[in-house]
Amino acid sequence: MANTPPKGPSNPGAKPPSAPAEKPASRPAQGRLNTPPPAAARKSSGQIPAHGAGGSTVPPPPPAGRGTSTAAAAPGQPARRVIVSTKPQGLPIKMKVVLAMSGLTIAIVVVIFLIVQAIGRSSLEATVEQSGRANLQQAEALYENYRNTVSDTGMIAYFSQGNTRTKFDTYWRGLHKEWPKVRTGATIQFPWFNTQIPACRSFANYQQLVNDRIWVVIASELKTAGDQGQLAALTDEQRGQIIGPHAWAELKKLAPGVALPEPSTPRVVNDEAMRTFKDYFSDLQSAYQVKGKPWEDLRTKLANETMNSLIADTRGGLRRVIYTEYRKDFSATLDALTNADDSQIRLIQFEIKAGMLPGFEPREMSLVSHAKTDKKPDLSQSSAKRKLGDIEIDPAATAFEEPAFSFSRDQRSGDTVTLYLDRKYINARQSNLVLTLLGVSVVAILVAIGMAFFVGGNITRPLQVLMQDIQIISGGNFDHRPLAQSGDEVGIVSRLLGDMAAGLKQAQEVWAENQSRKHDLDIAKEIQENLLPKHVPRIAGYDVSAYYSPSKEVGGDYYDFFLVDKTHLGMICADVSGKGIPGSMVMMMTKALVSYEAESNLSPRDIFCKVNRTLAKDIKRGMFVTAFYMLLDIPTARLTVASAGHNPLLMYRASTKQCVEINPGGIALGFDKDGRLFERNMKEETIQLQRGDRVVIYTDGVTEAMSPDGQEFSSERLIQITTQAANAPSSQYLTTLVNALQAHAQSDDQHDDITIVTVKVG
């Protein structure tokens, strides 16, 4: 910017509003539009221009030239270069590596060949097949026992036999404890059995259990509800006709809390008696919603309920409970066979193809024996399967992720029995071969190691010297010349390394000259970056946006936003007269002072006066800051403004569709050391904004942007574009304005910093 007080760019500060403000927009990376970026930017590529990249370019060292060596020259004379031959004088490194790797590869190939040849001559397939067929027959015998037992008849026999009865005691007693009969009006809920009237579990088939359960329900009704309702009219003789005289005699004298002994045979209700006395059981019929033939329908419903819920229930029915317990016992037998220390059997699998029990899927009835591991079986077959009669053999199967031999045969029922043999016993047979092969392998490896030491030594010795040279040069001693001597590529690299050291020495001298300037620019750029606000406030009812683009690595513009209190938002756009570190320091000082004085201060004029009192004392003579401050009363849309020698505020009135410039008057900050002149000239003005109005504050980089023929962009063009795009969202308005500036300049070069802050009333 020019060193004149009136105008200047703007640049962001730090305190984004929080109370009425919505979530702030994210900060763009460089040369930024603090809203969604405009469609075009300063560069011709259409991107928003980035900040200047501060720092100078370090010129590369002079090229040493391939195959050359730089010799010392007299002062003032060009360096004399000596041509170095790139052709190796000895055996190339590539050939040395090839020889070493070839020798090692040949030794490994010979060892592998001997191992494969020895294993091929010592096949043990015949022994494995014989053992597998014998063990498969044993597994098939177990399968037949399993198949014959897993039926309703077999399961009932297993349930009733003496050595397994105790396994089901808890379950059986649990069914009786479910009895507590609940009466709610006319509704009666009947459980499986009665705690005082145990059911018979010595049944030969499930129909006997159904009949016994029906008997228990009727007997329970006679016992528990026999003295009330219609049942009270039944005589003891009539009750004895229904459930049996002896049974009723025992039931009648049964004391509360005492249970009858479990019967040895199932019991049956007298159908003829029930048909005769059916009307006395109206409560029971009502509970089961019996219509039509009362006794036949009631018996059918009780039978269906017993079969479907007690016996065949898939979650915990009697059939599933019995099978689950039997499966545990049978699996234990398989496990004992698999886990025996002297057993060759790794795993036994029964693959059931069709259901054997009603309500059971084949997969539920398939079995896999457990082994001495918690791993999953992970059974797999290979493509090496072959047939031996009706047995399918797979010598490359796996079980528990370990190799195994599998033998499988389909059964008459369509099921498949598969046996997996552990291959450990095969490995034991191979132990003698391993000792022989180990000796051969050791000899081959020793030969390969000897070759590697011999050939590798010729490579590593000059390389070690070269590594030391590289370490010395990389440590900064560019006067060092490599000592590595060799007739192959290592020698060529050594000489080229010397050329590189000489070139680095020259580059170091150039770098030292530029480093100071680059450091200054980097510091100034970092300060500039940190001064920019990270967020633009989003306030309900207002559309706020900002754009910033420096002309060089470090700009002199500054803009910021301040949440003065819950209802007032301060916005400032400023321009520092200096550039580089001095300008950045003044900018940082200005930002700090404005941020401090703006806190809880609703007078832009008072803020500028207080800032000037401090800034004018410390600022370097000849430097100054122009600034324009806006204070927005968020609820009322009242805008109070003050200008410290800055470009006027541009306001678009939606009601008249015209733009006006507002400049309250004032001189630049820091220009008047005494301060009295500054305070006399400083004014502030209040503007009432209406819906659709837009205000814009900017730096002189906008209006003074030059075209190739020397014409400025001018305030007239700014007013024209603002009028045309005033109703657009703020981000789109900034995009339109920046595109117009680029079209006017017709160049990537930017003569001054550009900063724009705009607010539109929603």
Salt bridges, closest charged atoms under 4 A:
GLU125 OE1 - ARG386 NH2 3.52
GLU129 OE2 - ARG386 NH2 2.31
GLU140 OE2 - ARG409 NE 2.77
ASP152 OD1 - ARG319 NE 3.08
ASP169 OD1 - ARG201 NH2 2.39
ASP212 OD1 - ARG267 NE 2.95
GLU221 OE1 - LYS181 NZ 3.63
GLU221 OE2 - ARG183 NH2 3.82
ASP236 OD2 - LYS252 NZ 2.24
GLU250 OE2 - HIS246 NE2 3.22
GLU262 OE2 - ARG165 NH2 3.30
GLU262 OE2 - ARG201 NE 3.47
ASP271 OD2 - ARG299 NH1 2.31
GLU272 OE2 - ARG275 NH1 3.00
GLU296 OE2 - ARG275 NE 2.48
GLU305 OE1 - ARG213 NH1 2.56
ASP313 OD1 - ARG315 NH2 3.42
ASP329 OD2 - LYS167 NZ 2.39
ASP341 OD1 - LYS372 NZ 2.73
GLU364 OE2 - ARG320 NH1 3.03
ASP390 OD1 - ARG409 NH1 3.15
GLU402 OE1 - ARG346 NH2 3.20
ASP415 OD2 - ARG147 NH1 2.67
ASP422 OD2 - ARG346 NH1 3.65
ASP469 OD1 - HIS480 NE2 3.10
ASP488 OD2 - LYS96 NZ 3.15
ASP522 OD2 - LYS518 NZ 2.90
GLU529 OE1 - ARG27 NH2 3.82
GLU529 OE2 - HIS51 NE2 3.81
ASP560 OD2 - LYS591 NZ 3.05
ASP565 OD1 - HIS568 ND1 2.96
ASP606 OD2 - LYS610 NZ 3.11
ASP633 OD2 - HIS568 NE2 3.64
ASP633 OD2 - ARG638 NH1 3.99
ASP674 OD2 - ARG676 NE 2.43
GLU679 OE2 - ARG613 NE 2.95
ASP693 OD2 - ARG653 NH1 2.67
GLU704 OE2 - LYS7 NZ 3.91
ASP752 OD1 - LYS579 NZ 3.95
ASP753 OD2 - LYS579 NZ 3.00
